[in-house]
Structure formats: C-alpha cells, structure tokens
Amino acid sequence: MVRSITSRQGDRAKVFSRRAIGLAAGKTALVSALVARMYYLQVLESDRYKTLAEENRINIRLLPPPRGRLVDRFGVPLAVNKQNFRVLLVREQTKDIEATLDALGSIITLGDHDRQRVLKEVGRKRGFVPVTVRENLSWTEMARIQVNAPDLPGIIIDEGLARYYPWGEDFSHVLGYVAAVSEEDLTGEPLLELPGFRIGKAGIEREYDRALRGSAGTSQVEVNAVGRVIRELRREEGDPGDELTLTLDARLQKIAADVLQEESASVVLMDVHTGEVLAMVSNPGYDPNAFNRGLSNAEWKALVGNDHAPLTNKPVAGQYAPGSTYKMVVALAALEAGVIKPENTVFCPGHMALGNARFHCWKKGGHGSMNLVQAIAQSCDVYFYEIAKRVGVDRIAEMSQRFGLGKVVDVGLPHERPGLIPTTAWKRATLDQPWHKGETLVAGIGQGYVLTTPLQLAVMTARLATGLAVRPVLSRQVVGPDGNLMPRPAQTPEPLGITRHNLDMVRLGMLEVVHGAQGTARKAALAHADVKMAGKTGTAQVRRITMTERQGGVIKNEDLPWRFRDHALFVAYAPYENPRYACAVVVEHGGGGSAVAAPIAKAIMDECIRLDPARRTPTAEEMLALPPEAEPGPDDPTGTAGGAAVAGDLQPAVFNNGLPRPLAKPDGTGT
C-alpha cells in the first residue's frame, strides 16, 4: 500500500518536471523571439523607424508664393498683391458655433451663404483646424474684430496676400482675373491643392499663369499624434512669380475706357512700328476683384444676363462685318490685279443692277462719277461693287490675308477668334453651295460672310500705314524655355509686297475721309492743327432691308430696337506724314460710323498725340541731365542722336530716319 502511494507520487513528480521543463522551454523561446524582434526593430531597423517617427512628428507644409505683378510700359502697377485679412473660426475654441457667428455678424457683414458654408465645413474638419469665414476684410472690419475679440471665442485673424486690380474694370478683359482652382485645373502639382490657392482664369493672368505663380516655399512644423501644430521649426520662403511688363499705357487705357461711356464697344490702339498695343478696351467691363473674392449668385446672373456681354473680350473675340472699313483692302486687291487704275472712274446712280437684283449705295441719289480717292473719301458703295465684281472674291481674300484678316493674329490672349474671309472654295467646302456674283458685290463693301475682329482692323490699319506685316504684341516679355520670363525679341516686319504707289493712293483716300471737303468723317479732324489723321468710316448692317422698306423709307437706327441697329466702325492712323499710331473703334449697334465711332477715335487719338514724347521739347533740367554726346543738335530736337537718350525708358520704335523713339513717363515728364 505504501509502495503504491510512493509510486504514484513519483509519477506525478515526473509529469510535473516534464511540464515545468516544457513551460520553461516555451518561456525561453518566447523571450528569445521577443528579444530577437526587439533586436531587429531597435538595432537592424533602427534607422528606418527613426525616420518614420521623425516624419510623424515633423510635417512639411507648402507656402504659396507671392504672385508676380503686372505693370504697364512705364511700371505703373496694374495687378498687385495686397494684404488679405481673413477671419477664421476654430471649432474647439467655442462652445456654441452659431452664437459666435451671430456675434461676428453683428460686427461685420456676414452673408447667409458664408454662414452656411462655415457650418458645413466645421462638420467635416477636425476641431482644431481653422475654417475661413470671410476674406478681404477692410482695415476697419479687422480692427472691430480685434477690439471685440473677448466676446468672439474661436475667432482669429489671419493675414495673407490677395490679388488686387487697382484699375478695376478698365483693364478687366486684358488682365483677366484669378480664381480658386477647380477640379479641371488639378494636374497633380501640390501647389494647386493648397487651400485658397488661386490661378489665372482669363486674360494675361491665364496666358502667363505659370511664370506668374512662382515657386512654393516650405514650413517645417512639429505636430502631435492627432496632427495639431505644436510649433514651427523652420521656414523657407518661396520665390515670387516674375513681374510681367505689358505694352499698355495706363493713361491711354483709362482715356479710352472713359470715352466709351455706356456704349457696348471696343477700342484697340497700337504702335504701327513695333506692333505694341497701347490700349485695348472692351466695354462694358467687369470688376476682376469680384472674381478673386468670389461672385454671389446675383452678381453672376447680372453679368451673364447683360445683353452688352461684359464677359466677352470684344477686341479679340467679337466678330463683326467690317463694313466700309474693308474697302481699302478691296481697292488694293483691284489695283494690284491691274483691273483698275486710281484715275479710272465709276458712275454711281445710287444703285447697281446685277441680273434681277439691285444693290444700293448708302447715298440714295448716288455720288455721280467717282475715282478711287473720291470713292474712299465718300465711301461710295457702287464704286466698290464694280471693282469687287471685276477682281473677284478669291483675289480679295488673298489681299485680306496679307493684312491679317481671317486668321488669328495671336496677340497673346485666350479665346481669340479668326473672323472669316470667304472664298469660293470655302463656301463649297462649308455650305456645299456654289459662289454667286452677288455675294462678291456684298463682300466688296465688307458685308455678307465677311467677319473681322477689332484687333484685326487695328492690325490692318497699321499695315496700311507702314506697308509692313506688323504683328501686335501685348507684353514686353515672353516665356523662355525654362518657364521664366525673358525679354521679347524685337520684330522685323516683312514688306507686304504691295506697290508703293497703290498704297499711297489708298492712304490719300483715307486722308480725304477726314480732311477732304466731302469726306465722311470731316468732324473727326484732330485738335492738333499740325497733325493730320487718315481714317475710314464704316457702318455694318445687322438686318436685311427689304425692297418694301426702301420704297417707303428706310427706318432710322434711332427708331429701331437696340439689337437691330447698325454697328458703327472707324479705323485711323496718325500722323499722316509720319505714321505712329493706329486705332480701331467698333460700337455695337451704335448707328453710323461717322456719327458715333469717329468721334471716339478722335478723342483717343487727340490724347495719344498730346502725350506723344516726340512732340515735347526737353526742359532745361532735362538738358542738363544729358551726357555731352547726347545733347540735341539743330537737326535732332529729340535728343536721341548717336543712339543715346535722355534718362527713362526707350521704346524700340523708330522714326523714318532710323532714330530711336523715346517714351514719355506717365506724368508727362521724361524724354
């Protein structure tokens, strides 16, 4: 019995020993694995996990760079960056968000749209992440918030930069505007994903957006486990965008905008030698600053619903029948083809018959016998019906191409349209119809299928004045291969290949338009008695006048609804003897070119000539500032002999004698 008990106890001891040994072995293996894992993580992988831990603790955040400025030819700011005071809301710092917004709304204007947006955003973001309530606060609004800060829990003021256009509507279509990045704009570039970052959406801002953006800076911040910023460790500011110098003259742009008043119209003024656009106005305009801050629904509907199309850049995107301003091109096509000579005459009885159709002249009783110069001066339609019939539409189209019509001239703005110069092949390919002779007659007076833009008409006029294929430019820099701006190479226009005598005769006709006894724009003569301007009026119909209406009397423009009135056009260059400036004016549904468009061009050109530095005599102070080799002699009143110039900017344009033409400064002083 005792032996049996002893035997059982020995068996139990053996089982216990085996189990103890197994448990010890398991513990040993577990501890060994744990030690091995710890050795692997802390020794072999220490560098990797140290880096990961550091990345969790330190965040790199992008800093938006200042956008490059836009300035006019004299450095006058057109688009700048100004302080942008923003009011932000931090949800975790206020117990009652709506009460805080109510209190804020009693201090500054806070619309329902802003309020609803804030309530929506605070529900999607973490409590410590600030939400923008309003931007572009005035100094007064910012001060009110700061004074009432104790009563506004969770409200903080932040300062940044915002795009600002000091000239407002006057430059709106040329400069364009910036706005928030949309889904379509995202390209994977991190800078575009920054909250509140804005890019160019129209005009120059869009075309030069890459160069104007600059490069982002970085901020190295320490954060906790939930992403809250503890402190900033390091900051590197980015490189600001390049400053872009435009060819525009802010003074002339403002003058042109003011002259247009309430008209739906456009003006283009350019230097006939360099192609530099001095003024480009589309009226009415819009406030580009409104797009930067964000348009309300009411503001957007007002812009879209305006029948004067304030969002359309009319100088490059408006397409109009050129009317009689096209007659110089038709005349040159006929002269160069040899189908007429300047002295040849055509009798105008007030209409021209072709088959069963009758084509009327604007002057009901007719002009009588007309030669080329007289026909341009008095804008005789019958004369141009006849020469268009002789030369044919295809040769007219070929001459039109030489003058930059019917194709995009590429001035450097988006949405530029090509217009239309019809040919027999174009009609067959587009409409699958043959060309009719009557259509040639209508095209001969700039109607029918013919369409041009105001910019093209200005280019056409500059080429008429010089005989060279001048190309318009809007900026003095171009984007280089590295994406940065570089000086624009000076252009050397090619000759148009038109006989000088033929050009002179057409120019003489344009001179007679303004200064002739029977010219259609005699009242447009400039106020400067020593400066003559050559021009051409145009009136383009937008409706068909029936035979019944002609028999009973054509309804006057002022008696028609606005949208049925004729377009008024005028093109001109001055001075006649030494061309420097070309101008094109188009007034939508304005009526007659001589009554409406010509006075606008006169007012603009008067100011342009008044500000022309070539007409100024250097003051005594300016003379003393000249280096000895640059002192003007008796045959060099401008003080530019030998290539030297008075202090100030130099424009690459030249006089006919090859001397450089200096610029005047905005205040009228300088060269």
DAGI-V504429 format. One record per helix or strand of 2 or more residues. SS is the DSSP state (hx for helix, st for strand). FROM is the first residue (numbers start at 1). TO is the last residue. Records with the same first field share a line. If there is no record, write none. Layout:
SS = FROM-TO, FROM-TO
This chain:
hx = 2-44, 46-57, 91-93, 97-105, 112-122, 139-147, 149-151, 168-175, 183-185, 190-193, 203-207, 209-213, 250-260, 288-293, 297-304, 314-317, 323-337, 372-378, 381-391, 393-402, 424-431, 437-443, 454-466, 500-515, 522-524, 547-552, 557-559, 562-564, 593-610, 613-615, 620-625, 628-630, 641-643
st = 58-63, 70-71, 77-89, 131-137, 155-164, 178-180, 198-200, 217-223, 229-236, 244-246, 265-271, 276-283, 346-348, 351-354, 357-360, 368-370, 451-452, 477-479, 485-487, 533-540, 567-574, 581-587, 650-654, 660-662
